[in-house]
Amino acid sequence: MSRNDSSDRARALSLTPVSRETEQRLDVIVGLLEKWQRTINLVAAASLPQVWTRHVADSLQLIPLAGEVRRWVDLGSGGGFPGLVVAAVLAERPDADVTLVESDSRKAAFLREAARLAELPVTVLPSRIEQVAAVLAPGVEVVSARALAPLPRLLELAAPFLAQGATGLFLKGQDVDNELTQAAKSWRIEAEIRASLTDGGGHVLIVRNAVPLGPDGAGESSGGKGFSQGGHHG
Ligand SMILES: C[S@@+](CC[C@H](N)C(=O)[O-])C[C@H]1O[C@@H](n2cnc3c(N)ncnc32)[C@H](O)[C@@H]1O
């Protein structure tokens, strides 16, 4: 018997509906997560009964924000959120290619096994982001991350992708305004904040551009300083 209750699954899929085929792929991912969670800490144990709303729907909310993209990189994928879930949706798009970068080799093994069983268009890189980002970045349309690092550090990790034109979709907590203020000390950022569909205090931060500020506070490629906010949607 699955440990997540069926009402949580139903609630998640009503918040963020997907096709029948995608639901089946998500069932495979969640089933494997529950099995491997007995031996590896893939997600916080207390969150497992709400795996569909806390993790699956939390990840699925990125899909409409991304548009019809095919090339996606998820940084620090851990137990597969949001990367595996995104790949379950992109599996329906021809030539989709989702790369998951995860330095922990046991988590990377889980990601690879989930991708194999659910037949996902996924490449798993068991590497440090810093070592692979520059090579991976050309052609990437979306770079995502959840619970990887505070925004100033996250922007450093994502910078090679953002510089090549990728949109950043970052799942953030309630402190997002403060993180943006901190990040604006060293980055000129074009960003938009959306309230999370699934987490009362959470947000999705959409980053369209981030340029490191030079020593005089000017962006390296053009003038200006700080954070230009595209909107704060409730
Ligand atoms: C707190 S977990 C979050 C996992 C997942 N994104 C989630 O929200 O459930 C952060 C993950 O990022 C990985 N990670 C941290 N720094 C990394 C780096 N520099 N390169 C690759 N992976 C990294 C860790 O191994 C860990 O699995």
The ligand as an SDF file (V2000), in Angstrom:
LIG
                    3D

 27 29  0  0  0  0  0  0  0  0999 V2000
   18.2450   20.3980   -0.5320 C   0  0  0  0  0  0  0  0  0  0  0  0
   18.4940   19.3410   -1.8940 S   0  0  0  0  0  0  0  0  0  0  0  0
   17.1110   19.7660   -2.9350 C   0  0  0  0  0  0  0  0  0  0  0  0
   16.7860   18.6600   -3.8980 C   0  0  0  0  0  0  0  0  0  0  0  0
   15.6010   18.9090   -4.8220 C   0  0  0  0  0  0  0  0  0  0  0  0
   15.8650   19.9950   -5.7580 N   0  0  0  0  0  0  0  0  0  0  0  0
   14.3530   19.1770   -4.0250 C   0  0  0  0  0  0  0  0  0  0  0  0
   13.9440   20.3350   -3.9290 O   0  0  0  0  0  0  0  0  0  0  0  0
   13.7600   18.2360   -3.4750 O   0  0  0  0  0  0  0  0  0  0  0  0
   19.8660   20.0650   -2.7870 C   0  0  0  0  0  0  0  0  0  0  0  0
   20.5020   19.0770   -3.7300 C   0  0  0  0  0  0  0  0  0  0  0  0
   21.4740   19.7530   -4.5140 O   0  0  0  0  0  0  0  0  0  0  0  0
   22.6260   18.9450   -4.6120 C   0  0  0  0  0  0  0  0  0  0  0  0
   23.7450   19.8860   -4.7930 N   0  0  0  0  0  0  0  0  0  0  0  0
   24.1460   20.8590   -3.9390 C   0  0  0  0  0  0  0  0  0  0  0  0
   25.1830   21.5630   -4.4470 N   0  0  0  0  0  0  0  0  0  0  0  0
   25.4490   21.0070   -5.6650 C   0  0  0  0  0  0  0  0  0  0  0  0
   26.4130   21.2870   -6.6750 C   0  0  0  0  0  0  0  0  0  0  0  0
   27.2860   22.2900   -6.5280 N   0  0  0  0  0  0  0  0  0  0  0  0
   26.4100   20.5340   -7.7920 N   0  0  0  0  0  0  0  0  0  0  0  0
   25.5040   19.5230   -7.9350 C   0  0  0  0  0  0  0  0  0  0  0  0
   24.5670   19.2100   -7.0170 N   0  0  0  0  0  0  0  0  0  0  0  0
   24.5380   19.9440   -5.8850 C   0  0  0  0  0  0  0  0  0  0  0  0
   22.6820   18.1660   -3.3000 C   0  0  0  0  0  0  0  0  0  0  0  0
   23.3920   16.9460   -3.4340 O   0  0  0  0  0  0  0  0  0  0  0  0
   21.2100   17.9360   -3.0180 C   0  0  0  0  0  0  0  0  0  0  0  0
   20.7590   16.7150   -3.5380 O   0  0  0  0  0  0  0  0  0  0  0  0
  1  2  1  0
  2  3  1  0
  2 10  1  0
  3  4  1  0
  4  5  1  0
  5  6  1  0
  5  7  1  0
  7  8  2  0
  7  9  1  0
 10 11  1  0
 11 12  1  0
 11 26  1  0
 12 13  1  0
 13 14  1  0
 13 24  1  0
 14 15  1  0
 14 23  1  0
 15 16  2  0
 16 17  1  0
 17 18  1  0
 17 23  2  0
 18 19  1  0
 18 20  2  0
 20 21  1  0
 21 22  2  0
 22 23  1  0
 24 25  1  0
 24 26  1  0
 26 27  1  0
M  CHG  2   2   1   9  -1
M  END
$$$$
